[in-house]
Amino acid sequence: MHAIVVSVKLDDPDQARAFLKEEIVPMVSQAPGFVAGWWVSIDNAKGRGTIVFESEEAAREVAAGIGQQEGEAVTLESVEVGEVEAHA
């Protein structure tokens, strides 16, 4: 399994939450190879997402399109893909 780890700055936290729930989560959860995803807000100023896929290819395909989905509510800081070493 491979995961995408996304970091964003929340420019408009309420708009970012709505965009996440209405657009991002439904789209990502339908992507081929999707396993699970977690999105976390930190102090209402930052956001982190960890999205797990069955393969590196599936993770990289979704990661390549993440910046294209960015709205005015967030500033994309980083998108990284890595192998899942362990989970519980």
N, CA, C and O atoms as CSV, one atom per row, in Angstrom:
chain,resi,resn,atom,element,x,y,z
A,1,MET,N,N,0.841,-1.184,0.000
A,1,MET,CA,C,0.000,0.000,0.000
A,1,MET,C,C,0.882,1.242,0.000
A,1,MET,O,O,2.006,1.232,0.501
A,2,HIS,N,N,0.343,2.303,-0.573
A,2,HIS,CA,C,1.018,3.595,-0.606
A,2,HIS,C,C,0.035,4.680,-0.164
A,2,HIS,O,O,-1.177,4.545,-0.330
A,3,ALA,N,N,0.579,5.748,0.396
A,3,ALA,CA,C,-0.268,6.831,0.893
A,3,ALA,C,C,0.185,8.166,0.319
A,3,ALA,O,O,1.364,8.384,0.039
A,4,ILE,N,N,-0.780,9.040,0.155
A,4,ILE,CA,C,-0.517,10.437,-0.173
A,4,ILE,C,C,-0.653,11.204,1.132
A,4,ILE,O,O,-1.626,11.026,1.865
A,5,VAL,N,N,0.327,12.062,1.423
A,5,VAL,CA,C,0.255,12.930,2.590
A,5,VAL,C,C,0.221,14.361,2.061
A,5,VAL,O,O,1.154,14.814,1.397
A,6,VAL,N,N,-0.869,15.063,2.366
A,6,VAL,CA,C,-1.092,16.416,1.855
A,6,VAL,C,C,-1.100,17.397,3.024
A,6,VAL,O,O,-1.708,17.128,4.060
A,7,SER,N,N,-0.428,18.526,2.860
A,7,SER,CA,C,-0.444,19.602,3.858
A,7,SER,C,C,-0.969,20.866,3.194
A,7,SER,O,O,-0.543,21.224,2.096
A,8,VAL,N,N,-1.903,21.543,3.870
A,8,VAL,CA,C,-2.466,22.789,3.360
A,8,VAL,C,C,-2.540,23.829,4.473
A,8,VAL,O,O,-2.564,23.501,5.659
A,9,LYS,N,N,-2.576,25.081,4.057
A,9,LYS,CA,C,-2.871,26.193,4.957
A,9,LYS,C,C,-4.336,26.526,4.727
A,9,LYS,O,O,-4.766,26.681,3.584
A,10,LEU,N,N,-5.108,26.639,5.811
A,10,LEU,CA,C,-6.531,26.939,5.691
A,10,LEU,C,C,-6.721,28.452,5.654
A,10,LEU,O,O,-6.626,29.118,6.685
A,11,ASP,N,N,-6.986,28.989,4.478
A,11,ASP,CA,C,-7.200,30.422,4.316
A,11,ASP,C,C,-8.611,30.816,4.743
A,11,ASP,O,O,-8.824,31.911,5.263
A,12,ASP,N,N,-9.560,29.933,4.525
A,12,ASP,CA,C,-10.945,30.126,4.946
A,12,ASP,C,C,-11.420,28.771,5.472
A,12,ASP,O,O,-11.931,27.958,4.701
A,13,PRO,N,N,-11.257,28.514,6.785
A,13,PRO,CA,C,-11.544,27.191,7.349
A,13,PRO,C,C,-12.950,26.666,7.055
A,13,PRO,O,O,-13.103,25.486,6.742
A,14,ASP,N,N,-13.975,27.510,7.148
A,14,ASP,CA,C,-15.335,27.036,6.904
A,14,ASP,C,C,-15.530,26.637,5.439
A,14,ASP,O,O,-16.123,25.598,5.147
A,15,GLN,N,N,-15.037,27.452,4.540
A,15,GLN,CA,C,-15.140,27.134,3.114
A,15,GLN,C,C,-14.306,25.890,2.786
A,15,GLN,O,O,-14.710,25.069,1.963
A,16,ALA,N,N,-13.144,25.756,3.431
A,16,ALA,CA,C,-12.284,24.588,3.204
A,16,ALA,C,C,-12.987,23.305,3.640
A,16,ALA,O,O,-12.924,22.300,2.932
A,17,ARG,N,N,-13.653,23.324,4.789
A,17,ARG,CA,C,-14.389,22.145,5.271
A,17,ARG,C,C,-15.501,21.755,4.296
A,17,ARG,O,O,-15.680,20.579,3.979
A,18,ALA,N,N,-16.232,22.743,3.835
A,18,ALA,CA,C,-17.318,22.469,2.897
A,18,ALA,C,C,-16.773,21.876,1.597
A,18,ALA,O,O,-17.321,20.902,1.081
A,19,PHE,N,N,-15.708,22.454,1.073
A,19,PHE,CA,C,-15.082,21.961,-0.156
A,19,PHE,C,C,-14.579,20.533,0.035
A,19,PHE,O,O,-14.742,19.687,-0.844
A,20,LEU,N,N,-13.969,20.272,1.185
A,20,LEU,CA,C,-13.470,18.932,1.504
A,20,LEU,C,C,-14.607,17.914,1.495
A,20,LEU,O,O,-14.521,16.880,0.833
A,21,LYS,N,N,-15.674,18.216,2.238
A,21,LYS,CA,C,-16.780,17.259,2.397
A,21,LYS,C,C,-17.618,17.097,1.132
A,21,LYS,O,O,-18.104,16.003,0.845
A,22,GLU,N,N,-17.790,18.179,0.377
A,22,GLU,CA,C,-18.663,18.138,-0.791
A,22,GLU,C,C,-17.950,17.730,-2.081
A,22,GLU,O,O,-18.566,17.155,-2.978
A,23,GLU,N,N,-16.666,18.027,-2.170
A,23,GLU,CA,C,-15.946,17.784,-3.423
A,23,GLU,C,C,-14.810,16.752,-3.288
A,23,GLU,O,O,-14.775,15.759,-4.014
A,24,ILE,N,N,-13.898,16.999,-2.363
A,24,ILE,CA,C,-12.684,16.185,-2.287
A,24,ILE,C,C,-12.962,14.755,-1.836
A,24,ILE,O,O,-12.580,13.809,-2.524
A,25,VAL,N,N,-13.622,14.585,-0.690
A,25,VAL,CA,C,-13.850,13.234,-0.155
A,25,VAL,C,C,-14.637,12.359,-1.132
A,25,VAL,O,O,-14.223,11.228,-1.386
A,26,PRO,N,N,-15.759,12.837,-1.692
A,26,PRO,CA,C,-16.468,11.982,-2.649
A,26,PRO,C,C,-15.619,11.612,-3.867
A,26,PRO,O,O,-15.671,10.473,-4.332
A,27,MET,N,N,-14.840,12.562,-4.386
A,27,MET,CA,C,-14.026,12.299,-5.562
A,27,MET,C,C,-12.910,11.302,-5.253
A,27,MET,O,O,-12.715,10.336,-5.991
A,28,VAL,N,N,-12.187,11.534,-4.176
A,28,VAL,CA,C,-11.061,10.664,-3.823
A,28,VAL,C,C,-11.536,9.256,-3.481
A,28,VAL,O,O,-10.895,8.277,-3.862
A,29,SER,N,N,-12.638,9.149,-2.774
A,29,SER,CA,C,-13.119,7.827,-2.359
A,29,SER,C,C,-13.575,6.970,-3.544
A,29,SER,O,O,-13.706,5.754,-3.409
A,30,GLN,N,N,-13.817,7.584,-4.692
A,30,GLN,CA,C,-14.194,6.845,-5.895
A,30,GLN,C,C,-12.996,6.503,-6.777
A,30,GLN,O,O,-13.147,5.802,-7.778
A,31,ALA,N,N,-11.814,6.986,-6.418
A,31,ALA,CA,C,-10.621,6.753,-7.231
A,31,ALA,C,C,-10.232,5.268,-7.199
A,31,ALA,O,O,-10.365,4.622,-6.160
A,32,PRO,N,N,-9.760,4.731,-8.307
A,32,PRO,CA,C,-9.323,3.338,-8.337
A,32,PRO,C,C,-8.231,3.074,-7.302
A,32,PRO,O,O,-7.276,3.842,-7.186
A,33,GLY,N,N,-8.381,1.992,-6.558
A,33,GLY,CA,C,-7.379,1.598,-5.575
A,33,GLY,C,C,-7.512,2.260,-4.228
A,33,GLY,O,O,-6.710,1.982,-3.336
A,34,PHE,N,N,-8.506,3.140,-4.038
A,34,PHE,CA,C,-8.687,3.826,-2.758
A,34,PHE,C,C,-8.939,2.813,-1.647
A,34,PHE,O,O,-9.722,1.878,-1.814
A,35,VAL,N,N,-8.264,3.006,-0.505
A,35,VAL,CA,C,-8.451,2.158,0.677
A,35,VAL,C,C,-9.119,2.941,1.795
A,35,VAL,O,O,-10.155,2.523,2.313
A,36,ALA,N,N,-8.533,4.079,2.174
A,36,ALA,CA,C,-9.062,4.887,3.282
A,36,ALA,C,C,-8.425,6.268,3.247
A,36,ALA,O,O,-7.372,6.471,2.643
A,37,GLY,N,N,-9.089,7.219,3.912
A,37,GLY,CA,C,-8.537,8.563,3.989
A,37,GLY,C,C,-8.891,9.222,5.304
A,37,GLY,O,O,-9.958,8.985,5.871
A,38,TRP,N,N,-7.977,10.053,5.780
A,38,TRP,CA,C,-8.182,10.831,7.006
A,38,TRP,C,C,-7.758,12.263,6.723
A,38,TRP,O,O,-6.686,12.505,6.167
A,39,TRP,N,N,-8.601,13.206,7.108
A,39,TRP,CA,C,-8.314,14.620,6.936
A,39,TRP,C,C,-8.438,15.280,8.300
A,39,TRP,O,O,-9.437,15.098,8.996
A,40,VAL,N,N,-7.430,16.043,8.678
A,40,VAL,CA,C,-7.343,16.603,10.028
A,40,VAL,C,C,-7.093,18.104,9.935
A,40,VAL,O,O,-6.263,18.553,9.145
A,41,SER,N,N,-7.821,18.888,10.754
A,41,SER,CA,C,-7.508,20.315,10.859
A,41,SER,C,C,-6.714,20.535,12.139
A,41,SER,O,O,-6.967,19.899,13.162
A,42,ILE,N,N,-5.759,21.441,12.064
A,42,ILE,CA,C,-4.875,21.740,13.192
A,42,ILE,C,C,-5.018,23.219,13.521
A,42,ILE,O,O,-4.671,24.084,12.717
A,43,ASP,N,N,-5.535,23.497,14.714
A,43,ASP,CA,C,-5.704,24.872,15.193
A,43,ASP,C,C,-6.476,25.760,14.217
A,43,ASP,O,O,-6.281,26.975,14.196
A,44,ASN,N,N,-7.345,25.160,13.416
A,44,ASN,CA,C,-8.166,25.909,12.468
A,44,ASN,C,C,-7.333,26.722,11.478
A,44,ASN,O,O,-7.839,27.640,10.833
A,45,ALA,N,N,-6.039,26.369,11.365
A,45,ALA,CA,C,-5.156,27.127,10.488
A,45,ALA,C,C,-4.439,26.248,9.461
A,45,ALA,O,O,-4.015,26.732,8.411
A,46,LYS,N,N,-4.305,24.954,9.769
A,46,LYS,CA,C,-3.605,24.023,8.886
A,46,LYS,C,C,-4.459,22.787,8.692
A,46,LYS,O,O,-5.333,22.484,9.504
A,47,GLY,N,N,-4.198,22.083,7.614
A,47,GLY,CA,C,-4.885,20.827,7.357
A,47,GLY,C,C,-3.902,19.792,6.873
A,47,GLY,O,O,-2.932,20.112,6.186
A,48,ARG,N,N,-4.155,18.542,7.234
A,48,ARG,CA,C,-3.339,17.430,6.784
A,48,ARG,C,C,-4.280,16.335,6.299
A,48,ARG,O,O,-5.329,16.093,6.897
A,49,GLY,N,N,-3.903,15.692,5.233
A,49,GLY,CA,C,-4.662,14.558,4.737
A,49,GLY,C,C,-3.732,13.388,4.513
A,49,GLY,O,O,-2.621,13.555,4.010
A,50,THR,N,N,-4.180,12.210,4.885
A,50,THR,CA,C,-3.467,10.976,4.593
A,50,THR,C,C,-4.451,10.065,3.878
A,50,THR,O,O,-5.480,9.686,4.439
A,51,ILE,N,N,-4.134,9.721,2.650
A,51,ILE,CA,C,-5.043,8.961,1.810
A,51,ILE,C,C,-4.299,7.718,1.325
A,51,ILE,O,O,-3.256,7.820,0.680
A,52,VAL,N,N,-4.843,6.553,1.643
A,52,VAL,CA,C,-4.171,5.288,1.369
A,52,VAL,C,C,-4.768,4.617,0.135
A,52,VAL,O,O,-5.983,4.596,-0.060
A,53,PHE,N,N,-3.875,4.068,-0.693
A,53,PHE,CA,C,-4.249,3.359,-1.906
A,53,PHE,C,C,-3.588,1.991,-1.949
A,53,PHE,O,O,-2.584,1.753,-1.279
A,54,GLU,N,N,-4.156,1.102,-2.739
A,54,GLU,CA,C,-3.642,-0.255,-2.857
A,54,GLU,C,C,-2.267,-0.314,-3.503
A,54,GLU,O,O,-1.489,-1.225,-3.218
A,55,SER,N,N,-1.958,0.646,-4.370
A,55,SER,CA,C,-0.684,0.597,-5.098
A,55,SER,C,C,-0.048,1.986,-5.198
A,55,SER,O,O,-0.707,3.010,-5.015
A,56,GLU,N,N,1.246,1.983,-5.492
A,56,GLU,CA,C,1.959,3.238,-5.705
A,56,GLU,C,C,1.412,3.952,-6.943
A,56,GLU,O,O,1.265,5.174,-6.942
A,57,GLU,N,N,1.118,3.202,-7.981
A,57,GLU,CA,C,0.591,3.791,-9.215
A,57,GLU,C,C,-0.718,4.535,-8.958
A,57,GLU,O,O,-0.902,5.653,-9.440
A,58,ALA,N,N,-1.620,3.924,-8.203
A,58,ALA,CA,C,-2.907,4.567,-7.898
A,58,ALA,C,C,-2.692,5.831,-7.074
A,58,ALA,O,O,-3.324,6.856,-7.333
A,59,ALA,N,N,-1.806,5.766,-6.087
A,59,ALA,CA,C,-1.524,6.933,-5.238
A,59,ALA,C,C,-0.925,8.069,-6.063
A,59,ALA,O,O,-1.331,9.222,-5.921
A,60,ARG,N,N,0.030,7.749,-6.916
A,60,ARG,CA,C,0.683,8.791,-7.718
A,60,ARG,C,C,-0.277,9.421,-8.726
A,60,ARG,O,O,-0.184,10.615,-9.012
A,61,GLU,N,N,-1.183,8.634,-9.254
A,61,GLU,CA,C,-2.157,9.178,-10.208
A,61,GLU,C,C,-3.049,10.221,-9.536
A,61,GLU,O,O,-3.294,11.287,-10.102
A,62,VAL,N,N,-3.531,9.918,-8.336
A,62,VAL,CA,C,-4.365,10.877,-7.605
A,62,VAL,C,C,-3.525,12.075,-7.159
A,62,VAL,O,O,-3.971,13.217,-7.268
A,63,ALA,N,N,-2.318,11.825,-6.661
A,63,ALA,CA,C,-1.451,12.912,-6.190
A,63,ALA,C,C,-1.170,13.921,-7.301
A,63,ALA,O,O,-1.079,15.121,-7.043
A,64,ALA,N,N,-1.033,13.443,-8.519
A,64,ALA,CA,C,-0.738,14.331,-9.648
A,64,ALA,C,C,-1.861,15.330,-9.901
A,64,ALA,O,O,-1.616,16.402,-10.454
A,65,GLY,N,N,-3.083,14.998,-9.509
A,65,GLY,CA,C,-4.207,15.888,-9.749
A,65,GLY,C,C,-4.606,16.742,-8.569
A,65,GLY,O,O,-5.537,17.540,-8.679
A,66,ILE,N,N,-3.930,16.600,-7.440
A,66,ILE,CA,C,-4.359,17.309,-6.231
A,66,ILE,C,C,-4.273,18.816,-6.376
A,66,ILE,O,O,-5.220,19.500,-5.988
A,67,GLY,N,N,-3.227,19.360,-6.896
A,67,GLY,CA,C,-3.102,20.807,-7.052
A,67,GLY,C,C,-4.155,21.390,-7.958
A,67,GLY,O,O,-4.522,22.556,-7.815
A,68,GLN,N,N,-4.652,20.589,-8.899
A,68,GLN,CA,C,-5.666,21.058,-9.836
A,68,GLN,C,C,-7.015,21.247,-9.155
A,68,GLN,O,O,-7.881,21.932,-9.697
A,69,GLN,N,N,-7.215,20.653,-7.973
A,69,GLN,CA,C,-8.491,20.740,-7.262
A,69,GLN,C,C,-8.495,21.859,-6.219
A,69,GLN,O,O,-9.510,22.093,-5.563
A,70,GLU,N,N,-7.386,22.534,-6.069
A,70,GLU,CA,C,-7.243,23.550,-5.032
A,70,GLU,C,C,-8.234,24.695,-5.232
A,70,GLU,O,O,-8.394,25.200,-6.344
A,71,GLY,N,N,-8.889,25.095,-4.162
A,71,GLY,CA,C,-9.818,26.216,-4.209
A,71,GLY,C,C,-9.228,27.422,-3.499
A,71,GLY,O,O,-8.082,27.383,-3.051
A,72,GLU,N,N,-9.994,28.479,-3.397
A,72,GLU,CA,C,-9.528,29.689,-2.732
A,72,GLU,C,C,-9.453,29.522,-1.216
A,72,GLU,O,O,-8.855,30.353,-0.533
A,73,ALA,N,N,-10.044,28.472,-0.692
A,73,ALA,CA,C,-10.112,28.275,0.757
A,73,ALA,C,C,-8.827,27.729,1.352
A,73,ALA,O,O,-8.617,27.813,2.562
A,74,VAL,N,N,-7.961,27.165,0.505
A,74,VAL,CA,C,-6.713,26.577,1.011
A,74,VAL,C,C,-5.541,26.966,0.131
A,74,VAL,O,O,-5.699,27.296,-1.044
A,75,THR,N,N,-4.354,26.918,0.736
A,75,THR,CA,C,-3.106,27.060,0.001
A,75,THR,C,C,-2.374,25.743,0.141
A,75,THR,O,O,-2.051,25.327,1.253
A,76,LEU,N,N,-2.111,25.087,-0.964
A,76,LEU,CA,C,-1.420,23.811,-0.960
A,76,LEU,C,C,0.040,24.018,-0.575
A,76,LEU,O,O,0.747,24.808,-1.200
A,77,GLU,N,N,0.489,23.305,0.460
A,77,GLU,CA,C,1.878,23.423,0.905
A,77,GLU,C,C,2.737,22.259,0.428
A,77,GLU,O,O,3.878,22.471,0.018
A,78,SER,N,N,2.212,21.022,0.470
A,78,SER,CA,C,2.986,19.879,-0.013
A,78,SER,C,C,2.087,18.693,-0.298
A,78,SER,O,O,1.022,18.527,0.296
A,79,VAL,N,N,2.558,17.869,-1.236
A,79,VAL,CA,C,1.918,16.600,-1.587
A,79,VAL,C,C,3.049,15.587,-1.723
A,79,VAL,O,O,3.944,15.751,-2.552
A,80,GLU,N,N,3.001,14.541,-0.903
A,80,GLU,CA,C,4.051,13.526,-0.940
A,80,GLU,C,C,3.415,12.139,-1.009
A,80,GLU,O,O,2.338,11.912,-0.459
A,81,VAL,N,N,4.088,11.228,-1.682
A,81,VAL,CA,C,3.638,9.843,-1.769
A,81,VAL,C,C,4.699,8.962,-1.136
A,81,VAL,O,O,5.889,9.118,-1.409
A,82,GLY,N,N,4.267,8.031,-0.285
A,82,GLY,CA,C,5.205,7.128,0.353
A,82,GLY,C,C,4.574,5.768,0.606
A,82,GLY,O,O,3.354,5.609,0.586
A,83,GLU,N,N,5.437,4.799,0.843
A,83,GLU,CA,C,4.974,3.447,1.127
A,83,GLU,C,C,4.504,3.345,2.567
A,83,GLU,O,O,5.145,3.865,3.480
A,84,VAL,N,N,3.379,2.671,2.760
A,84,VAL,CA,C,2.874,2.430,4.112
A,84,VAL,C,C,3.710,1.331,4.721
A,84,VAL,O,O,3.712,0.203,4.228
A,85,GLU,N,N,4.417,1.645,5.782
A,85,GLU,CA,C,5.307,0.679,6.438
A,85,GLU,C,C,4.589,-0.150,7.502
A,85,GLU,O,O,4.951,-1.304,7.732
A,86,ALA,N,N,3.592,0.415,8.140
A,86,ALA,CA,C,2.849,-0.299,9.184
A,86,ALA,C,C,1.519,0.410,9.415
A,86,ALA,O,O,1.372,1.597,9.124
A,87,HIS,N,N,0.561,-0.335,9.941
A,87,HIS,CA,C,-0.720,0.262,10.334
A,87,HIS,C,C,-1.318,-0.584,11.429
A,87,HIS,O,O,-0.939,-1.740,11.618
A,88,ALA,N,N,-2.258,-0.001,12.152
A,88,ALA,CA,C,-2.893,-0.741,13.255
A,88,ALA,C,C,-4.397,-0.569,13.195
A,88,ALA,O,O,-5.115,-1.112,14.035
